[in-house]
Amino acid sequence: MRLARELTCSEIVELVTEYLEGGLPVEDRERLEEHVAFCDACLTYFGQVRETIAIVGRVGVGDDLTPELQESLLRAFRGWEGS
């Protein structure tokens, strides 16, 4: 994805996974990093995403999750659409 203007917070949210996976072109990566350097909300969001990835990476299927918690998580994400 090639972006020709300053990124908005909404665009940052949509690009965070691609950024963290190293999939953004260098120019877009630099613009994203510049935005995050000056936007406390996006910086906080990045921290939350990184923490989520770290936690999820440590939980195996069914590990440490009660059936009730598993169902609660499934309900929360059922029908969720990234826009």
VMD Tcl script that builds the backbone (N, CA, C; Angstrom):
set m [mol new atoms 249]
animate dup $m
set s [atomselect $m all]
$s set {name element resname resid chain x y z} {
  {N N MET 1 A 0.864 -1.174 0.000}
  {CA C MET 1 A 0.000 0.000 0.000}
  {C C MET 1 A 0.904 1.230 0.000}
  {N N ARG 2 A 0.705 2.105 -0.910}
  {CA C ARG 2 A 1.493 3.329 -1.053}
  {C C ARG 2 A 0.637 4.513 -0.632}
  {N N LEU 3 A 1.051 5.244 0.358}
  {CA C LEU 3 A 0.303 6.396 0.849}
  {C C LEU 3 A 1.057 7.666 0.515}
  {N N ALA 4 A 0.366 8.655 -0.057}
  {CA C ALA 4 A 1.036 9.849 -0.562}
  {C C ALA 4 A 0.861 11.074 0.337}
  {N N ARG 5 A 0.282 10.916 1.497}
  {CA C ARG 5 A 0.051 12.061 2.371}
  {C C ARG 5 A 0.303 11.672 3.816}
  {N N GLU 6 A 0.192 12.652 4.702}
  {CA C GLU 6 A 0.356 12.377 6.132}
  {C C GLU 6 A -0.703 11.374 6.569}
  {N N LEU 7 A -0.318 10.468 7.425}
  {CA C LEU 7 A -1.242 9.433 7.883}
  {C C LEU 7 A -2.157 9.958 8.987}
  {N N THR 8 A -3.382 9.477 8.985}
  {CA C THR 8 A -4.328 9.799 10.057}
  {C C THR 8 A -4.263 8.688 11.106}
  {N N CYS 9 A -4.840 8.957 12.254}
  {CA C CYS 9 A -4.882 7.935 13.310}
  {C C CYS 9 A -5.632 6.693 12.816}
  {N N SER 10 A -6.695 6.867 12.074}
  {CA C SER 10 A -7.448 5.725 11.538}
  {C C SER 10 A -6.579 4.876 10.622}
  {N N GLU 11 A -5.766 5.519 9.810}
  {CA C GLU 11 A -4.869 4.777 8.924}
  {C C GLU 11 A -3.807 4.033 9.721}
  {N N ILE 12 A -3.335 4.650 10.792}
  {CA C ILE 12 A -2.350 3.995 11.653}
  {C C ILE 12 A -2.931 2.697 12.200}
  {N N VAL 13 A -4.159 2.738 12.684}
  {CA C VAL 13 A -4.819 1.550 13.231}
  {C C VAL 13 A -4.882 0.445 12.179}
  {N N GLU 14 A -5.178 0.808 10.940}
  {CA C GLU 14 A -5.280 -0.196 9.883}
  {C C GLU 14 A -3.923 -0.741 9.457}
  {N N LEU 15 A -2.852 0.007 9.679}
  {CA C LEU 15 A -1.525 -0.399 9.217}
  {C C LEU 15 A -0.664 -1.043 10.300}
  {N N VAL 16 A -1.113 -1.029 11.544}
  {CA C VAL 16 A -0.271 -1.475 12.650}
  {C C VAL 16 A 0.217 -2.911 12.472}
  {N N THR 17 A -0.634 -3.816 12.046}
  {CA C THR 17 A -0.214 -5.213 11.891}
  {C C THR 17 A 0.829 -5.345 10.796}
  {N N GLU 18 A 0.583 -4.710 9.671}
  {CA C GLU 18 A 1.546 -4.762 8.567}
  {C C GLU 18 A 2.885 -4.159 8.996}
  {N N TYR 19 A 2.830 -3.081 9.763}
  {CA C TYR 19 A 4.043 -2.450 10.277}
  {C C TYR 19 A 4.806 -3.408 11.193}
  {N N LEU 20 A 4.106 -3.987 12.155}
  {CA C LEU 20 A 4.754 -4.873 13.117}
  {C C LEU 20 A 5.306 -6.139 12.463}
  {N N GLU 21 A 4.723 -6.542 11.344}
  {CA C GLU 21 A 5.209 -7.715 10.609}
  {C C GLU 21 A 6.316 -7.352 9.621}
  {N N GLY 22 A 6.657 -6.058 9.543}
  {CA C GLY 22 A 7.724 -5.624 8.635}
  {C C GLY 22 A 7.297 -5.571 7.187}
  {N N GLY 23 A 6.007 -5.434 6.924}
  {CA C GLY 23 A 5.498 -5.480 5.559}
  {C C GLY 23 A 5.274 -4.147 4.877}
  {N N LEU 24 A 5.512 -3.041 5.563}
  {CA C LEU 24 A 5.304 -1.731 4.937}
  {C C LEU 24 A 6.538 -1.309 4.144}
  {N N PRO 25 A 6.322 -0.644 3.006}
  {CA C PRO 25 A 7.464 -0.068 2.293}
  {C C PRO 25 A 8.171 0.951 3.194}
  {N N VAL 26 A 9.451 1.162 2.971}
  {CA C VAL 26 A 10.266 2.029 3.828}
  {C C VAL 26 A 9.644 3.413 3.988}
  {N N GLU 27 A 9.182 4.011 2.917}
  {CA C GLU 27 A 8.631 5.372 2.991}
  {C C GLU 27 A 7.389 5.426 3.876}
  {N N ASP 28 A 6.518 4.428 3.746}
  {CA C ASP 28 A 5.306 4.388 4.563}
  {C C ASP 28 A 5.650 4.095 6.019}
  {N N ARG 29 A 6.637 3.236 6.225}
  {CA C ARG 29 A 7.086 2.919 7.581}
  {C C ARG 29 A 7.602 4.182 8.271}
  {N N GLU 30 A 8.384 4.984 7.557}
  {CA C GLU 30 A 8.919 6.224 8.122}
  {C C GLU 30 A 7.800 7.198 8.450}
  {N N ARG 31 A 6.799 7.312 7.584}
  {CA C ARG 31 A 5.686 8.234 7.837}
  {C C ARG 31 A 4.858 7.755 9.027}
  {N N LEU 32 A 4.679 6.456 9.135}
  {CA C LEU 32 A 3.952 5.903 10.271}
  {C C LEU 32 A 4.713 6.184 11.567}
  {N N GLU 33 A 6.013 5.947 11.561}
  {CA C GLU 33 A 6.830 6.198 12.757}
  {C C GLU 33 A 6.827 7.675 13.134}
  {N N GLU 34 A 6.831 8.560 12.143}
  {CA C GLU 34 A 6.785 9.993 12.424}
  {C C GLU 34 A 5.463 10.360 13.097}
  {N N HIS 35 A 4.360 9.827 12.588}
  {CA C HIS 35 A 3.051 10.104 13.179}
  {C C HIS 35 A 3.025 9.631 14.640}
  {N N VAL 36 A 3.476 8.404 14.869}
  {CA C VAL 36 A 3.435 7.824 16.217}
  {C C VAL 36 A 4.329 8.608 17.172}
  {N N ALA 37 A 5.420 9.163 16.661}
  {CA C ALA 37 A 6.324 9.934 17.514}
  {C C ALA 37 A 5.651 11.189 18.072}
  {N N PHE 38 A 4.637 11.692 17.371}
  {CA C PHE 38 A 3.974 12.928 17.791}
  {C C PHE 38 A 2.536 12.719 18.261}
  {N N CYS 39 A 2.064 11.482 18.248}
  {CA C CYS 39 A 0.667 11.212 18.610}
  {C C CYS 39 A 0.632 10.248 19.797}
  {N N ASP 40 A 0.341 10.777 20.973}
  {CA C ASP 40 A 0.313 9.957 22.175}
  {C C ASP 40 A -0.726 8.839 22.095}
  {N N ALA 41 A -1.877 9.119 21.470}
  {CA C ALA 41 A -2.930 8.105 21.371}
  {C C ALA 41 A -2.456 6.917 20.533}
  {N N CYS 42 A -1.807 7.187 19.416}
  {CA C CYS 42 A -1.311 6.093 18.562}
  {C C CYS 42 A -0.149 5.365 19.225}
  {N N LEU 43 A 0.678 6.086 19.948}
  {CA C LEU 43 A 1.769 5.452 20.682}
  {C C LEU 43 A 1.213 4.485 21.729}
  {N N THR 44 A 0.173 4.910 22.432}
  {CA C THR 44 A -0.498 4.049 23.403}
  {C C THR 44 A -1.093 2.837 22.715}
  {N N TYR 45 A -1.735 3.059 21.571}
  {CA C TYR 45 A -2.338 1.962 20.812}
  {C C TYR 45 A -1.276 0.937 20.409}
  {N N PHE 46 A -0.139 1.405 19.905}
  {CA C PHE 46 A 0.950 0.505 19.532}
  {C C PHE 46 A 1.383 -0.335 20.727}
  {N N GLY 47 A 1.509 0.296 21.882}
  {CA C GLY 47 A 1.889 -0.434 23.087}
  {C C GLY 47 A 0.872 -1.513 23.433}
  {N N GLN 48 A -0.402 -1.192 23.281}
  {CA C GLN 48 A -1.458 -2.163 23.562}
  {C C GLN 48 A -1.407 -3.332 22.587}
  {N N VAL 49 A -1.175 -3.050 21.318}
  {CA C VAL 49 A -1.105 -4.116 20.316}
  {C C VAL 49 A 0.099 -5.012 20.599}
  {N N ARG 50 A 1.232 -4.409 20.883}
  {CA C ARG 50 A 2.431 -5.207 21.197}
  {C C ARG 50 A 2.205 -6.077 22.427}
  {N N GLU 51 A 1.576 -5.517 23.453}
  {CA C GLU 51 A 1.310 -6.274 24.672}
  {C C GLU 51 A 0.343 -7.423 24.394}
  {N N THR 52 A -0.667 -7.160 23.586}
  {CA C THR 52 A -1.623 -8.203 23.209}
  {C C THR 52 A -0.922 -9.336 22.479}
  {N N ILE 53 A -0.055 -8.988 21.531}
  {CA C ILE 53 A 0.687 -10.001 20.792}
  {C C ILE 53 A 1.561 -10.820 21.736}
  {N N ALA 54 A 2.208 -10.156 22.677}
  {CA C ALA 54 A 3.062 -10.859 23.634}
  {C C ALA 54 A 2.249 -11.821 24.499}
  {N N ILE 55 A 1.077 -11.397 24.933}
  {CA C ILE 55 A 0.232 -12.239 25.778}
  {C C ILE 55 A -0.348 -13.395 24.980}
  {N N VAL 56 A -0.872 -13.099 23.818}
  {CA C VAL 56 A -1.478 -14.135 22.984}
  {C C VAL 56 A -0.434 -15.161 22.571}
  {N N GLY 57 A 0.769 -14.700 22.345}
  {CA C GLY 57 A 1.838 -15.614 21.970}
  {C C GLY 57 A 2.184 -16.601 23.063}
  {N N ARG 58 A 1.815 -16.301 24.288}
  {CA C ARG 58 A 2.124 -17.177 25.419}
  {C C ARG 58 A 0.975 -18.110 25.779}
  {N N VAL 59 A -0.189 -17.889 25.237}
  {CA C VAL 59 A -1.349 -18.695 25.587}
  {C C VAL 59 A -1.594 -19.704 24.470}
  {N N GLY 60 A -1.528 -20.968 24.817}
  {CA C GLY 60 A -1.841 -22.010 23.844}
  {C C GLY 60 A -3.343 -22.204 23.773}
  {N N VAL 61 A -3.790 -22.929 22.791}
  {CA C VAL 61 A -5.218 -23.182 22.646}
  {C C VAL 61 A -5.717 -23.887 23.896}
  {N N GLY 62 A -6.626 -23.243 24.584}
  {CA C GLY 62 A -7.201 -23.818 25.780}
  {C C GLY 62 A -6.390 -23.611 27.048}
  {N N ASP 63 A -5.151 -23.173 26.929}
  {CA C ASP 63 A -4.314 -22.974 28.109}
  {C C ASP 63 A -4.806 -21.779 28.910}
  {N N ASP 64 A -4.954 -21.954 30.196}
  {CA C ASP 64 A -5.275 -20.869 31.122}
  {C C ASP 64 A -6.588 -20.156 30.809}
  {N N LEU 65 A -7.396 -20.681 29.921}
  {CA C LEU 65 A -8.673 -20.044 29.608}
  {C C LEU 65 A -9.801 -20.970 30.032}
  {N N THR 66 A -10.652 -20.443 30.885}
  {CA C THR 66 A -11.819 -21.233 31.271}
  {C C THR 66 A -12.769 -21.287 30.089}
  {N N PRO 67 A -13.660 -22.263 30.050}
  {CA C PRO 67 A -14.648 -22.304 28.971}
  {C C PRO 67 A -15.475 -21.020 28.904}
  {N N GLU 68 A -15.759 -20.431 30.067}
  {CA C GLU 68 A -16.543 -19.192 30.098}
  {C C GLU 68 A -15.780 -18.046 29.440}
  {N N LEU 69 A -14.477 -17.948 29.736}
  {CA C LEU 69 A -13.659 -16.900 29.137}
  {C C LEU 69 A -13.512 -17.114 27.639}
  {N N GLN 70 A -13.323 -18.369 27.223}
  {CA C GLN 70 A -13.242 -18.660 25.795}
  {C C GLN 70 A -14.510 -18.212 25.084}
  {N N GLU 71 A -15.664 -18.534 25.650}
  {CA C GLU 71 A -16.938 -18.155 25.032}
  {C C GLU 71 A -17.109 -16.638 25.016}
  {N N SER 72 A -16.699 -15.973 26.082}
  {CA C SER 72 A -16.784 -14.515 26.150}
  {C C SER 72 A -15.934 -13.867 25.056}
  {N N LEU 73 A -14.736 -14.391 24.855}
  {CA C LEU 73 A -13.862 -13.858 23.800}
  {C C LEU 73 A -14.452 -14.121 22.416}
  {N N LEU 74 A -14.979 -15.310 22.217}
  {CA C LEU 74 A -15.600 -15.621 20.925}
  {C C LEU 74 A -16.782 -14.700 20.648}
  {N N ARG 75 A -17.614 -14.445 21.663}
  {CA C ARG 75 A -18.749 -13.526 21.487}
  {C C ARG 75 A -18.265 -12.128 21.136}
  {N N ALA 76 A -17.182 -11.688 21.789}
  {CA C ALA 76 A -16.681 -10.335 21.571}
  {C C ALA 76 A -16.193 -10.140 20.143}
  {N N PHE 77 A -15.625 -11.179 19.553}
  {CA C PHE 77 A -15.038 -11.041 18.228}
  {C C PHE 77 A -15.912 -11.572 17.098}
  {N N ARG 78 A -16.964 -12.280 17.433}
  {CA C ARG 78 A -17.879 -12.792 16.418}
  {C C ARG 78 A -18.497 -11.608 15.669}
  {N N GLY 79 A -18.416 -11.645 14.384}
  {CA C GLY 79 A -19.028 -10.592 13.586}
  {C C GLY 79 A -18.220 -9.316 13.518}
  {N N TRP 80 A -17.064 -9.247 14.178}
  {CA C TRP 80 A -16.229 -8.051 14.112}
  {C C TRP 80 A -15.652 -7.927 12.731}
  {N N GLU 81 A -15.702 -6.726 12.193}
  {CA C GLU 81 A -15.138 -6.474 10.877}
  {C C GLU 81 A -14.183 -5.307 10.962}
  {N N GLY 82 A -12.979 -5.471 10.449}
  {CA C GLY 82 A -12.059 -4.340 10.337}
  {C C GLY 82 A -12.513 -3.479 9.183}
  {N N SER 83 A -12.577 -2.182 9.395}
  {CA C SER 83 A -13.016 -1.315 8.303}
  {C C SER 83 A -11.979 -0.300 7.956}
}
mol reanalyze $m
mol bondsrecalc $m
mol representation Tube
mol addrep $m
